[in-house]
Amino acid sequence: MTEVREYLHAQGNSPYAKWFDRLNVAAAVKVVTAVHRMEQGNFV
């Protein structure tokens, strides 16, 4: 399996979380699904 890590600035801020929190529900579901697939090794 692949480990997916979230980048944090030195101050502890997450650019990913900032971006993700602005997504609508449908887009957020697609992103979560894609990240989960990457964790499983499926990059297609």
N, CA, C, O and CB atoms as a CASP TS submission, in Angstrom:
PFRMAT TS
TARGET T0000
AUTHOR 0000-0000-0000
METHOD Language model
MODEL 1
PARENT N/A
ATOM      1  N   MET     1       0.838  -1.188   0.000  1.00  0.00           N
ATOM      2  CA  MET     1       0.000   0.000   0.000  1.00  0.00           C
ATOM      3  C   MET     1       0.880   1.247   0.000  1.00  0.00           C
ATOM      4  O   MET     1       2.044   1.211   0.400  1.00  0.00           O
ATOM      5  CB  MET     1      -0.952   0.000   1.218  1.00  0.00           C
ATOM      6  N   THR     2       0.304   2.325  -0.450  1.00  0.00           N
ATOM      7  CA  THR     2       0.984   3.610  -0.513  1.00  0.00           C
ATOM      8  C   THR     2       0.527   4.466   0.653  1.00  0.00           C
ATOM      9  O   THR     2      -0.659   4.501   0.983  1.00  0.00           O
ATOM     10  CB  THR     2       0.713   4.321  -1.862  1.00  0.00           C
ATOM     11  N   GLU     3       1.466   5.153   1.271  1.00  0.00           N
ATOM     12  CA  GLU     3       1.114   6.054   2.364  1.00  0.00           C
ATOM     13  C   GLU     3       0.914   7.455   1.796  1.00  0.00           C
ATOM     14  O   GLU     3       1.810   8.001   1.153  1.00  0.00           O
ATOM     15  CB  GLU     3       2.213   6.052   3.473  1.00  0.00           C
ATOM     16  N   VAL     4      -0.237   8.026   2.028  1.00  0.00           N
ATOM     17  CA  VAL     4      -0.532   9.388   1.594  1.00  0.00           C
ATOM     18  C   VAL     4      -0.420  10.285   2.822  1.00  0.00           C
ATOM     19  O   VAL     4      -1.095  10.074   3.829  1.00  0.00           O
ATOM     20  CB  VAL     4      -1.962   9.494   0.928  1.00  0.00           C
ATOM     21  N   ARG     5       0.439  11.281   2.719  1.00  0.00           N
ATOM     22  CA  ARG     5       0.657  12.199   3.840  1.00  0.00           C
ATOM     23  C   ARG     5       0.170  13.592   3.476  1.00  0.00           C
ATOM     24  O   ARG     5       0.203  13.998   2.314  1.00  0.00           O
ATOM     25  CB  ARG     5       2.149  12.238   4.237  1.00  0.00           C
ATOM     26  N   GLU     6      -0.270  14.298   4.470  1.00  0.00           N
ATOM     27  CA  GLU     6      -0.726  15.683   4.282  1.00  0.00           C
ATOM     28  C   GLU     6       0.429  16.622   4.606  1.00  0.00           C
ATOM     29  O   GLU     6       1.036  16.527   5.673  1.00  0.00           O
ATOM     30  CB  GLU     6      -1.973  16.002   5.181  1.00  0.00           C
ATOM     31  N   TYR     7       0.729  17.527   3.681  1.00  0.00           N
ATOM     32  CA  TYR     7       1.796  18.504   3.897  1.00  0.00           C
ATOM     33  C   TYR     7       1.346  19.552   4.910  1.00  0.00           C
ATOM     34  O   TYR     7       0.218  20.041   4.847  1.00  0.00           O
ATOM     35  CB  TYR     7       2.201  19.178   2.566  1.00  0.00           C
ATOM     36  N   LEU     8       2.221  19.889   5.830  1.00  0.00           N
ATOM     37  CA  LEU     8       1.966  20.950   6.797  1.00  0.00           C
ATOM     38  C   LEU     8       3.095  21.971   6.725  1.00  0.00           C
ATOM     39  O   LEU     8       4.269  21.604   6.673  1.00  0.00           O
ATOM     40  CB  LEU     8       1.830  20.375   8.236  1.00  0.00           C
ATOM     41  N   HIS     9       2.733  23.261   6.721  1.00  0.00           N
ATOM     42  CA  HIS     9       3.722  24.335   6.795  1.00  0.00           C
ATOM     43  C   HIS     9       4.403  24.259   8.157  1.00  0.00           C
ATOM     44  O   HIS     9       3.931  23.556   9.051  1.00  0.00           O
ATOM     45  CB  HIS     9       3.060  25.742   6.569  1.00  0.00           C
ATOM     46  N   ALA    10       5.495  24.970   8.316  1.00  0.00           N
ATOM     47  CA  ALA    10       6.225  24.998   9.586  1.00  0.00           C
ATOM     48  C   ALA    10       5.327  25.459  10.733  1.00  0.00           C
ATOM     49  O   ALA    10       5.525  25.069  11.884  1.00  0.00           O
ATOM     50  CB  ALA    10       7.447  25.917   9.477  1.00  0.00           C
ATOM     51  N   GLN    11       4.337  26.293  10.406  1.00  0.00           N
ATOM     52  CA  GLN    11       3.409  26.794  11.425  1.00  0.00           C
ATOM     53  C   GLN    11       2.301  25.784  11.737  1.00  0.00           C
ATOM     54  O   GLN    11       1.483  26.018  12.626  1.00  0.00           O
ATOM     55  CB  GLN    11       2.789  28.114  10.966  1.00  0.00           C
ATOM     56  N   GLY    12       2.273  24.669  11.014  1.00  0.00           N
ATOM     57  CA  GLY    12       1.256  23.648  11.234  1.00  0.00           C
ATOM     58  C   GLY    12       0.029  23.791  10.355  1.00  0.00           C
ATOM     59  O   GLY    12      -0.925  23.027  10.501  1.00  0.00           O
ATOM     60  N   ASN    13       0.033  24.755   9.443  1.00  0.00           N
ATOM     61  CA  ASN    13      -1.109  24.969   8.550  1.00  0.00           C
ATOM     62  C   ASN    13      -1.066  23.980   7.388  1.00  0.00           C
ATOM     63  O   ASN    13       0.008  23.629   6.899  1.00  0.00           O
ATOM     64  CB  ASN    13      -1.123  26.421   8.019  1.00  0.00           C
ATOM     65  N   SER    14      -2.232  23.542   6.957  1.00  0.00           N
ATOM     66  CA  SER    14      -2.335  22.594   5.857  1.00  0.00           C
ATOM     67  C   SER    14      -2.972  23.264   4.639  1.00  0.00           C
ATOM     68  O   SER    14      -4.153  23.611   4.678  1.00  0.00           O
ATOM     69  CB  SER    14      -3.152  21.358   6.283  1.00  0.00           C
ATOM     70  N   PRO    15      -2.205  23.453   3.551  1.00  0.00           N
ATOM     71  CA  PRO    15      -2.797  24.017   2.337  1.00  0.00           C
ATOM     72  C   PRO    15      -3.889  23.103   1.775  1.00  0.00           C
ATOM     73  O   PRO    15      -4.879  23.582   1.221  1.00  0.00           O
ATOM     74  CB  PRO    15      -1.711  24.253   1.276  1.00  0.00           C
ATOM     75  N   TYR    16      -3.709  21.804   1.919  1.00  0.00           N
ATOM     76  CA  TYR    16      -4.699  20.839   1.442  1.00  0.00           C
ATOM     77  C   TYR    16      -6.021  21.011   2.193  1.00  0.00           C
ATOM     78  O   TYR    16      -7.084  21.068   1.575  1.00  0.00           O
ATOM     79  CB  TYR    16      -4.171  19.398   1.608  1.00  0.00           C
ATOM     80  N   ALA    17      -5.957  21.091   3.501  1.00  0.00           N
ATOM     81  CA  ALA    17      -7.172  21.253   4.303  1.00  0.00           C
ATOM     82  C   ALA    17      -7.881  22.562   3.968  1.00  0.00           C
ATOM     83  O   ALA    17      -9.109  22.612   3.899  1.00  0.00           O
ATOM     84  CB  ALA    17      -6.834  21.207   5.801  1.00  0.00           C
ATOM     85  N   LYS    18      -7.108  23.610   3.762  1.00  0.00           N
ATOM     86  CA  LYS    18      -7.692  24.908   3.410  1.00  0.00           C
ATOM     87  C   LYS    18      -8.458  24.793   2.085  1.00  0.00           C
ATOM     88  O   LYS    18      -9.577  25.290   1.955  1.00  0.00           O
ATOM     89  CB  LYS    18      -6.584  26.002   3.308  1.00  0.00           C
ATOM     90  N   TRP    19      -7.834  24.130   1.108  1.00  0.00           N
ATOM     91  CA  TRP    19      -8.469  23.917  -0.198  1.00  0.00           C
ATOM     92  C   TRP    19      -9.665  22.982  -0.072  1.00  0.00           C
ATOM     93  O   TRP    19     -10.737  23.267  -0.603  1.00  0.00           O
ATOM     94  CB  TRP    19      -7.455  23.344  -1.207  1.00  0.00           C
ATOM     95  N   PHE    20      -9.483  21.863   0.632  1.00  0.00           N
ATOM     96  CA  PHE    20     -10.523  20.845   0.754  1.00  0.00           C
ATOM     97  C   PHE    20     -11.780  21.400   1.436  1.00  0.00           C
ATOM     98  O   PHE    20     -12.899  21.086   1.033  1.00  0.00           O
ATOM     99  CB  PHE    20      -9.991  19.642   1.535  1.00  0.00           C
ATOM    100  N   ASP    21     -11.591  22.209   2.449  1.00  0.00           N
ATOM    101  CA  ASP    21     -12.732  22.768   3.198  1.00  0.00           C
ATOM    102  C   ASP    21     -13.605  23.689   2.351  1.00  0.00           C
ATOM    103  O   ASP    21     -14.756  23.943   2.707  1.00  0.00           O
ATOM    104  CB  ASP    21     -12.230  23.531   4.408  1.00  0.00           C
ATOM    105  N   ARG    22     -13.082  24.189   1.244  1.00  0.00           N
ATOM    106  CA  ARG    22     -13.871  25.066   0.367  1.00  0.00           C
ATOM    107  C   ARG    22     -14.635  24.291  -0.711  1.00  0.00           C
ATOM    108  O   ARG    22     -15.434  24.881  -1.438  1.00  0.00           O
ATOM    109  CB  ARG    22     -12.960  26.089  -0.296  1.00  0.00           C
ATOM    110  N   LEU    23     -14.404  22.990  -0.826  1.00  0.00           N
ATOM    111  CA  LEU    23     -15.081  22.193  -1.851  1.00  0.00           C
ATOM    112  C   LEU    23     -16.545  21.960  -1.497  1.00  0.00           C
ATOM    113  O   LEU    23     -16.916  21.926  -0.324  1.00  0.00           O
ATOM    114  CB  LEU    23     -14.372  20.851  -2.037  1.00  0.00           C
ATOM    115  N   ASN    24     -17.376  21.800  -2.541  1.00  0.00           N
ATOM    116  CA  ASN    24     -18.749  21.397  -2.276  1.00  0.00           C
ATOM    117  C   ASN    24     -18.757  19.896  -1.968  1.00  0.00           C
ATOM    118  O   ASN    24     -17.749  19.217  -2.164  1.00  0.00           O
ATOM    119  CB  ASN    24     -19.683  21.734  -3.490  1.00  0.00           C
ATOM    120  N   VAL    25     -19.870  19.389  -1.496  1.00  0.00           N
ATOM    121  CA  VAL    25     -19.942  18.004  -1.031  1.00  0.00           C
ATOM    122  C   VAL    25     -19.605  17.008  -2.136  1.00  0.00           C
ATOM    123  O   VAL    25     -18.865  16.053  -1.902  1.00  0.00           O
ATOM    124  CB  VAL    25     -21.326  17.712  -0.484  1.00  0.00           C
ATOM    125  N   ALA    26     -20.137  17.220  -3.326  1.00  0.00           N
ATOM    126  CA  ALA    26     -19.893  16.285  -4.428  1.00  0.00           C
ATOM    127  C   ALA    26     -18.403  16.227  -4.781  1.00  0.00           C
ATOM    128  O   ALA    26     -17.861  15.144  -5.005  1.00  0.00           O
ATOM    129  CB  ALA    26     -20.715  16.692  -5.667  1.00  0.00           C
ATOM    130  N   ALA    27     -17.752  17.368  -4.831  1.00  0.00           N
ATOM    131  CA  ALA    27     -16.325  17.402  -5.146  1.00  0.00           C
ATOM    132  C   ALA    27     -15.508  16.771  -4.021  1.00  0.00           C
ATOM    133  O   ALA    27     -14.544  16.053  -4.286  1.00  0.00           O
ATOM    134  CB  ALA    27     -15.864  18.848  -5.392  1.00  0.00           C
ATOM    135  N   ALA    28     -15.878  17.030  -2.784  1.00  0.00           N
ATOM    136  CA  ALA    28     -15.163  16.457  -1.646  1.00  0.00           C
ATOM    137  C   ALA    28     -15.233  14.932  -1.662  1.00  0.00           C
ATOM    138  O   ALA    28     -14.245  14.262  -1.360  1.00  0.00           O
ATOM    139  CB  ALA    28     -15.737  16.995  -0.332  1.00  0.00           C
ATOM    140  N   VAL    29     -16.393  14.384  -2.014  1.00  0.00           N
ATOM    141  CA  VAL    29     -16.544  12.928  -2.090  1.00  0.00           C
ATOM    142  C   VAL    29     -15.614  12.363  -3.158  1.00  0.00           C
ATOM    143  O   VAL    29     -14.993  11.321  -2.950  1.00  0.00           O
ATOM    144  CB  VAL    29     -18.013  12.542  -2.395  1.00  0.00           C
ATOM    145  N   LYS    30     -15.512  13.035  -4.290  1.00  0.00           N
ATOM    146  CA  LYS    30     -14.635  12.564  -5.369  1.00  0.00           C
ATOM    147  C   LYS    30     -13.169  12.613  -4.941  1.00  0.00           C
ATOM    148  O   LYS    30     -12.404  11.702  -5.260  1.00  0.00           O
ATOM    149  CB  LYS    30     -14.843  13.411  -6.642  1.00  0.00           C
ATOM    150  N   VAL    31     -12.774  13.649  -4.232  1.00  0.00           N
ATOM    151  CA  VAL    31     -11.393  13.773  -3.771  1.00  0.00           C
ATOM    152  C   VAL    31     -11.073  12.690  -2.755  1.00  0.00           C
ATOM    153  O   VAL    31     -10.023  12.053  -2.837  1.00  0.00           O
ATOM    154  CB  VAL    31     -11.146  15.161  -3.164  1.00  0.00           C
ATOM    155  N   VAL    32     -11.965  12.474  -1.800  1.00  0.00           N
ATOM    156  CA  VAL    32     -11.748  11.440  -0.786  1.00  0.00           C
ATOM    157  C   VAL    32     -11.638  10.069  -1.446  1.00  0.00           C
ATOM    158  O   VAL    32     -10.796   9.258  -1.059  1.00  0.00           O
ATOM    159  CB  VAL    32     -12.893  11.446   0.253  1.00  0.00           C
ATOM    160  N   THR    33     -12.480   9.812  -2.433  1.00  0.00           N
ATOM    161  CA  THR    33     -12.434   8.541  -3.156  1.00  0.00           C
ATOM    162  C   THR    33     -11.099   8.387  -3.873  1.00  0.00           C
ATOM    163  O   THR    33     -10.490   7.319  -3.824  1.00  0.00           O
ATOM    164  CB  THR    33     -13.596   8.446  -4.163  1.00  0.00           C
ATOM    165  N   ALA    34     -10.641   9.441  -4.536  1.00  0.00           N
ATOM    166  CA  ALA    34      -9.372   9.387  -5.258  1.00  0.00           C
ATOM    167  C   ALA    34      -8.198   9.164  -4.306  1.00  0.00           C
ATOM    168  O   ALA    34      -7.301   8.377  -4.610  1.00  0.00           O
ATOM    169  CB  ALA    34      -9.161  10.675  -6.055  1.00  0.00           C
ATOM    170  N   VAL    35      -8.191   9.834  -3.178  1.00  0.00           N
ATOM    171  CA  VAL    35      -7.113   9.666  -2.202  1.00  0.00           C
ATOM    172  C   VAL    35      -7.123   8.239  -1.655  1.00  0.00           C
ATOM    173  O   VAL    35      -6.067   7.626  -1.500  1.00  0.00           O
ATOM    174  CB  VAL    35      -7.253  10.692  -1.045  1.00  0.00           C
ATOM    175  N   HIS    36      -8.292   7.717  -1.368  1.00  0.00           N
ATOM    176  CA  HIS    36      -8.402   6.343  -0.872  1.00  0.00           C
ATOM    177  C   HIS    36      -7.859   5.358  -1.913  1.00  0.00           C
ATOM    178  O   HIS    36      -7.147   4.418  -1.561  1.00  0.00           O
ATOM    179  CB  HIS    36      -9.877   6.005  -0.526  1.00  0.00           C
ATOM    180  N   ARG    37      -8.185   5.566  -3.166  1.00  0.00           N
ATOM    181  CA  ARG    37      -7.679   4.688  -4.234  1.00  0.00           C
ATOM    182  C   ARG    37      -6.156   4.759  -4.330  1.00  0.00           C
ATOM    183  O   ARG    37      -5.493   3.739  -4.519  1.00  0.00           O
ATOM    184  CB  ARG    37      -8.308   5.071  -5.589  1.00  0.00           C
ATOM    185  N   MET    38      -5.605   5.967  -4.200  1.00  0.00           N
ATOM    186  CA  MET    38      -4.141   6.108  -4.222  1.00  0.00           C
ATOM    187  C   MET    38      -3.499   5.340  -3.073  1.00  0.00           C
ATOM    188  O   MET    38      -2.461   4.701  -3.248  1.00  0.00           O
ATOM    189  CB  MET    38      -3.742   7.592  -4.146  1.00  0.00           C
ATOM    190  N   GLU    39      -4.118   5.405  -1.900  1.00  0.00           N
ATOM    191  CA  GLU    39      -3.601   4.677  -0.752  1.00  0.00           C
ATOM    192  C   GLU    39      -3.580   3.175  -1.021  1.00  0.00           C
ATOM    193  O   GLU    39      -2.726   2.460  -0.498  1.00  0.00           O
ATOM    194  CB  GLU    39      -4.439   4.981   0.490  1.00  0.00           C
ATOM    195  N   GLN    40      -4.498   2.709  -1.819  1.00  0.00           N
ATOM    196  CA  GLN    40      -4.585   1.282  -2.150  1.00  0.00           C
ATOM    197  C   GLN    40      -3.648   0.916  -3.308  1.00  0.00           C
ATOM    198  O   GLN    40      -3.557  -0.253  -3.681  1.00  0.00           O
ATOM    199  CB  GLN    40      -6.033   0.909  -2.510  1.00  0.00           C
ATOM    200  N   GLY    41      -2.952   1.910  -3.878  1.00  0.00           N
ATOM    201  CA  GLY    41      -2.032   1.655  -4.971  1.00  0.00           C
ATOM    202  C   GLY    41      -2.636   1.798  -6.357  1.00  0.00           C
ATOM    203  O   GLY    41      -1.974   1.505  -7.352  1.00  0.00           O
ATOM    204  N   ASN    42      -3.870   2.240  -6.437  1.00  0.00           N
ATOM    205  CA  ASN    42      -4.558   2.417  -7.721  1.00  0.00           C
ATOM    206  C   ASN    42      -4.424   3.886  -8.146  1.00  0.00           C
ATOM    207  O   ASN    42      -5.107   4.763  -7.616  1.00  0.00           O
ATOM    208  CB  ASN    42      -6.076   1.994  -7.618  1.00  0.00           C
ATOM    209  N   PHE    43      -3.539   4.133  -9.105  1.00  0.00           N
ATOM    210  CA  PHE    43      -3.289   5.497  -9.553  1.00  0.00           C
ATOM    211  C   PHE    43      -3.982   5.817 -10.878  1.00  0.00           C
ATOM    212  O   PHE    43      -3.682   6.833 -11.506  1.00  0.00           O
ATOM    213  CB  PHE    43      -1.802   5.726  -9.688  1.00  0.00           C
ATOM    214  N   VAL    44      -4.888   4.969 -11.297  1.00  0.00           N
ATOM    215  CA  VAL    44      -5.590   5.162 -12.580  1.00  0.00           C
ATOM    216  C   VAL    44      -6.940   5.782 -12.345  1.00  0.00           C
ATOM    217  O   VAL    44      -7.683   6.023 -13.296  1.00  0.00           O
ATOM    218  CB  VAL    44      -5.748   3.830 -13.335  1.00  0.00           C
TER
END
